[in-house]
């Protein structure tokens, strides 16, 4: 059975199939060629890069240690350091902190961008065999060469941009999860410091306690402690955590901790004051959301009530008109 299936597939490799493969390869080259101007920097931007290299980017981005790619990786990973850093920042905010995260990300994008069109070509070949399902054979078998080129272009775009869209969605979900879990973490940390624990010990204890309820925030705290234990400066590790999370509450928390350790003030008092400010800010944010509800509900109520009111007002007029002139 397998040999007959293979022979049938091989016999289906006619000139039309060769034309389909040629159209697919040409479409892929055209799509990647069309995308190149949007991903390549202009000459003016490249000339301005040496002037910007003197400006520290640590204030606006996560420091990445990804070296310049070489070998086969150079064909997949951007050579520009700023572009690699931006991708590394996005991956770090999504929770991917591996050394080869950037390379894996581009390999996945390229794999999807090439894999989906190749899957379509395989489906076109299989649709010409007698073992193909009738639905698949009727749909793929009826495609013309321009339609096949359109399908390949669409699948290439989906495969290339879908990982980027998924990455943005993961960043947004992770950021929201950290924002929701941050107040509870702050309260637990305040209790631990007031109980006499050291700051690092309290962080570790809180990370263990909230690991099941808030794994994203617990992971960030564990990464922070790991960097400190590995010899990185505490202030620098705290700033890296604030930039990875990219939330205002975490940035304010890091500033409070850094100023407290710098000026020698009590960490417990600083966390107590900041926790009170956080409660006030959360209450004001909740009041702001509550004040927006009537405005948001009015549009929905109007959209649901106006059709019925219009029908109620116009229905008698329409009935009388139809009875009088009908």
C-alpha positions, 0 to 999 in steps of 0.5 A: 500500500505504501509503495503504491502511494509513493508511486502514485505521488511520484507519477503526479510530478508533472509539468504542472506540479513543477510550475506550481513549485516554481510559482511558490519559490518565485512568490517567496522571493518576491515577498521577502524582497518586498519586506526588505525595504521595511526592515533595512535602515536608510542610508541617513539612519546608518550615518547617524548611528555612530553619533548615537553610539555615544549615548547610553541605551541602558536608560531605555532598554534592557542590556543584552549580551547577544554577540554579533551573529556569525556563520549561518546565523548571520543570514537569519539574525540582523547584523545591526546591534540596536535591532538585535537589542530591541528584539532581545528586549521584547523577548525579555519582556515576554519571559524568554531570557535564554542566551540564544533567544534572538536566534531561536526567534528568527529561526521560528519566524523563518520556519513558519514563513517557509513551512506554511507555503511548503505545506501548501505545496505538499497539499497540492501534490497530495491532492492529485493522488487518488488517496486524497480526501474529496474535499481537499482534492476539490478545493486544491485541485481547482486552484489556478496558478494565480490563486496558488501564488496568492495563497503562498503569499498569504501563508508566507505573510502569516507565517512570518508575522504571526510569531511577532503578533504572538510575542506582542500578545504574550508581552501584554498578558505578562505585563498585566499579570505582573501589574495585578500581582505587584500590590500583593507582593509589595505587602508581603515584602513589607511584612517580611522586612518589618519582621526583621528579614534582610531585603534579599531574604524577604525577596526570596521568601516572597518569590517562593510564596507567590510562585503558584499564584503569580509565576511571572512576578516570582520568576522576575524576582528569582532572576533578580536574586540570581543576578545579585548572587552572580555578582551583578551590582544590586542597583543595576539588577534592580533596574534591569528587572524594572525595564524587563517588566516595563510597568510604572509601579515596578519602576517606582519600587526600584527607585524607592529601594535604590534611594533607601539603600543609597541614603541609608534610610530604613527600608521598612519605613520606605516600603511602608510609605510606598505601600500607602501611596500604592493603595491611594493610587490603586483607589484613584485608578478604581475610581477613574474606571468607575467614572468611565462606566456611565459614558461607556454604558451610554453608547451600548444602551443607546445602540440597544434601545434606539432601534426598539424606540424607533420601531415603536414610534414608526410602527403605527405610522407604517401600519396606518400608511399601509392600511390607507394606501394599500 
